[in-house]
Amino acid sequence: MDIEHIIEEKNLKRTHARKELLEILSQEDKPVSFEDVKDRLHMDKATFYRNVAKFESELILNSFESNDKKKYYELAHTPHAHIICTVCNSIECLKELPPIKLNGYKIDTMIIKGVCKKCNAKL
C-alpha cells in the first residue's frame, strides 16, 4: 500500500500522525481499536480519533462498533464481511461477502455475529 499516494490522492495535509496511523493500519490483518494500537502510536488519543474521523469521511477507513462497545477501524479496500464472536468477542475478517443480494443496494461490508470456530469447537 502506498500511503503517500493515498494522502496525496485525497488531497490531505501530509502529517506525521496521518502517515504513522495509515502505516500501522496497513500492517493489520483485522480491524483494530485505539486500545489495540495505542502503544505503537506517537500521538495522543484526540489526534488518533480526529484522524480516523477524517479518514472515514474520505472513505479511506471503515469502522464499526463491536460487542465490547469499542470502535474498530480498518483500511477500506476489498468488500468483505466480519464475524464477531458472541462468546469471546474476537473479530475475524472473512475473505469475501456472503452471497447475499439486496435489490438496489451495494454492500461494502457486513457484520455477522455468531460463534467463532475456536469457541464452537469447545461447545
N, C-alpha and C positions, 0 to 999 in steps of 0.2 A: 504494500500500500504506500502510495506516495503522499505523505502528509502535507508537504509543501504545496503539492498540486491541489489538494482538497481545499486548503486555506485560500490559495490564490483563485481557484475556480469560483468560490463563493464570495470572493471579494471581501474577505475578512482581514482585520488587522492581524499581522503576524506577531504573536506574543509568545514568550517562553512558556507560559501556563497552557496556552492552547496547543502548542506543539507537543509539550510533555503529556498532556491529557490524551491527545489522539494517539501518541506512540504507545502509551500504556494500554488503551482500549484495543489497539490493533494487535497487541500480543495476547489478548484474552481469547479463549475459545468458547466462552459462555458469558452471559450478561453479568455485570458486577455492580455492586453498590459502592457508595462512598467508603463505607467501612472496610470493604474488601481491598481497596487500593490506597487508602489514606497514608499508609506507611511508606509508599513509593512516591508520593506526591510532594512537591516542593511548593505547595500553595495552601492557603487556608480553606476552610470549608465553604465560606462565602464565595471565594473565587471559583472553586470547583462547581458549585451549583449555578453560578452566573454563566460560566462557560458551557455547561451541559445544556442549560436552557437556550443559549444562543445556538448551539449545535443542533438541538432539536428543531428550533424554528427554521433552520437552514436545511433540514432533512438529512443531516449528517449522522445523527444518532436516533435510535428508537429507545423507548423506555416503557416500563410497566411496573406496577406495584405487585409484590408477592404476598404470600400468606403471612410473612413476618412483618408486614407493613413498611418494608423498606422499598425504595425505588431502585430499580436495576436498569443499567444502561448497556447498550452495545452499538457498534457501528451499524448503520443501515446499509445493508448490502443485499444479497440474495434473499428473497422472501422465504421464510421458514417458520416453523412452529416451535413452541417451547412447552415442555411439560414440567409442571410444578408438583412435587410430591406432597400429598396431604399428610404424610406420616413424618418425614424427615425435613421437609421444606427445601430439598435440593432442587436446583433448576438445571434442566438439560435442554440443549438445542437439538431439535430433530432436523435431519438433513433437508427435508422438504415439507411443504404444506400438505396436510392430508387432502385427499381428492374430494374436496367439498366445493361446490359451485353455488353461488348466490346470484340469482338473476339481477343484472345491473350493477353488481358490486365487484370491486377489485380487492383481493385480500393480500396484504403485505406481510402480516404477522398474525399469529394465532396463539392464544394461551390455552393450554389444556391442563386441567387439574385432575390428578389421579394418583396412583401409587407407582413409584419408580421400580425398576427391575430389582434392585437390591432389597428394598423393603417388601416387595411382592414375594420374593424368594423366602423371606422369613415368615410369611403368613401361613 
